[in-house]
């Protein structure tokens, strides 16, 4: 998994990660980041979230692959911002693992 540490210009280098080809398509939309928490117990704070504003399309097969990748339910009710700042983010391109 990539480490998401924004630089002084709020740019994030995602580096080499699995599924990089698909993620490059996401980088064309509006992207935001914030520091939040895990979506599963113990809901630890300090997680860097990157959110893409554009809705994605996925086939049933792609959804099944995603569900198998994260077999444990990780949904959590939407939380209040509690003073968190949601910031615009520019992400660089992604290089797939093995490329």
Beta strands, then each sheet from edge to edge (+ up, - down):
strand 1: 11-12
strand 2: 16-17
strand 3: 31-37
strand 4: 45-52
strand 5: 87-88
strand 6: 90-91
strand 7: 95-96
sheet 1: 1+ 6+
sheet 2: 2+ 7+
sheet 3: 4+ 3- 5+
end
